[in-house]
């Protein structure tokens, strides 16, 4: 899944109609296995405990200890739901999502895309998800893409209520995420929704308010675009 529409269907990036500004950044390869994933996660976690940039100066966060899931509350104009972010089994992806949460990137963002059985005529492998992303005004402050944490490594599968990162290529995920409506095994490692077969990086699940997520999924749409997009009022860690 990508940030915008593509043949893969779930890519990361910006909302349709917004100019894409890509940064060319060298990052550790995901092919190095658990050792590289752990080192990258430590770097990513360290990056969340200092000011993020001049655009969000003073924002800081302290990640929960490994093994302690983090709860994130997402308030939308259609209601509120709560996520459990698995910082233990998906440390890279979880830390990346949390730095966007802690930096306020999703405040004023939207759920902009809904995928149903009847609105993906060009895809032989069909899925049901709703996709969201950051406030477009925060685009210039985005972080580098992260290595892909495959479901074969984390054991976190794309089941009903799973939250996962949108992407194009294997190591391109940034800020756009999606939530599964029903079980979606074609998004796991070895599944072919993305032709590369690497799957997507699941990193948590909805633990409360799944009815709100389903309401967003059922909201009016044209093709796969929610019309209008469903506004994210605020996303923050639960105390």
N, C-alpha and C positions, 0 to 999 in steps of 0.2 A: 504494500500500500504506500502510496507516495503522498507528498504534501499537496499535490494537485493531481488532476486526472492524468493517467498514463495507461499504457496497455497492461501494466501490472495491477493497476487499480488502487494501490494504497501507497502513495509516495508522501514524503515530508515536504515542507516548504511553506509557501504563502498562500493566502486565500486567492481563488481565481480572480483575475482582473487586476492584481497587484503586481508591480514589477518585481522580478526576482533579482536579488543581490547576493551572489555567491562569494564566499571567501575561500581562497585557496590556502589550505592549512595542512601541514604534515602532522599525522597522528599515528600512534602506535598501531601496528597491524593486529587484527583480531586473530590471525592465524597462529599466534604464539601460544595459544592455549590459556590455561588457568593462570599461569604465572604472569603473562602479559595483562590479562583481564584484571588481576588483583592490583598490579602496579598502576594501571590506568585508573582503576577505581579509587586508589589512594590519592592520585593526582587530582581527580575530579572532586573528591570529597574535600581535599585541601582548598580547591578553588572556590568552594561554597562558603568558606569561613572567613573570606576577606571580601572587601568591596568588589562588586562585579565589574563596574566600569564607571566612567564619569557620568553616564546617563542614569545610573541607579546608585550613585555614591552613597555609602553608608549602609547598604543592605548587607546583612550578614546572617549566617545560619550555622547551626551546629547539628550535624547529622546524628541520628540515633545510633547507638551501638549496633554492631553487626548482630544479626539474629533477632533484633527488635523491629518488627514492622512499624512503619510510620503511617499514621492516618492523615489523610488530606481531605478537607471539605471543599466541595465545588458548589458554589451558589450560581444558579442560572435564573433567567427570567421565567422559566417553567418550573422551577423548584430546586431543591438542594439534594445532593447525593454525597456519599462518603466513600473514599477509596482507602484500601490498605496497600501500601507500597512495600514490596519485598526487597529490602536493602541487603538481605543476606544472600538470597539465591540469584538475584540480578543486580549486583552492586553497581556496575557501570551505568546501566540504564536507569536504575532508581535514583542514583545521585544526580544524573543529568536532569531528570524530570524535576527533582526537588530544587535544583538551582534555578530553574525557570519559575517554579512556584514561589520560592523565597524572594526572587527578584521582582515579583509582581507582573511577570510577563503575560500571565493568563488573565489578569484583571482587565476587563474590557475586550477580551478575545471572544471567539465565537465557536459554536458548533456550526459548521458550514456545509457539511456533506452527510447525506444519508444514503446507504446502499441497501436496496431491497431486491428480491427475486425478479421484480418486474422492471427494474431500471438499469440492468446491466446486460443488454442484448448482445454485446460483442464478446462477452466472457463465457467460456464453456464451463468454468469452475466458478460457481456463484457463492456469494457470502452475504451476511447481514451484519452491518456495523454502522456506527455513527462516528464521524471524525471531527475533531476540534483542533484549535491552535491558538497561538498567542494573539495579543493585541497587535494589529499591524503597525501601529505607531512605534512599537518596540523592535521592529525588524532590524534596525541598524545596530542594536545591542546584542544580537544573537551570539551564541557560543559556537565553537567548532563542532563538526559532526563527531559522532562517537563510534567505536567498534560495535559490530553486531554481536549481541549475546544470543546465541541460538537456543531454541527450546531443548535441543538435545544436550546442551550444557547445563541449563538452569532447571529443567524439569517442570517449568511453568508452561502449561498448555493453554491454547486459545479456546477456553470454555465460556459458557454464558457469563457475562459480566467481567471478563478479563480486559484489562487495559494494556495496550501494547503501543509500540512506536511505529509510526508511518515511516516509510523509506522508499528510495529508488534503488540504488545499488546497495551492496551488503554493508558498507561502512559509511552511510550517508545520513543517518537519522539525526535530527536536531531537536525540534520542539513540537512538531505535530504528532498527535496521538489519536488512537481510536479505541472504541469500546465494543466488544463483541455482543451481538444479540443472538443468543443461542450458541451452541458449540460450533467452532469453525476449524476443524482439523486441517483444512487446506492451507491455513496460515502458519502451521507448525513446520519445523524442519522436515524436509522431505515432501511437504505439500507443494502443489504446483500453481497456487494462485499467483505467485511471482515465479516466472519461468526459471529463475536460477535455483529454485528448490531449497534455498537457505532459510526460508520462513521469515518470521518477524519476531521482534524481541518483546515478549510478554514480561511484565514486571510488577503486576499487582492485580487487584480485582475490586469490584464494587461490593461493599459490605453493607451498605444501607442506601435506600433510595433508588433501587433499580427501576422502580416504576417511573421515576423521573427520566431516567435514561431512555426507557422505552417510549415515553411521551415525546422526547426529542426526536427519536427515530421515526415516529409516526407523524411528525409535524409536516406541513405542506412543503412540497418540493417540486422542482422542475428539472427533469433529467435526474442528476444526483445532487443538485444544489438545493439546500434548504432555502425556502423563499417566504419570509426573510430568514437569514441566519439567526440562530438562537444565541443570544448574548450570554457570555459568562460574566457575571457581575464581579465575582471574586473567587480566588482559589488560595487556600492557606492551610498550613499544618494545624491539626487539632491538638490543643494543649492537653 
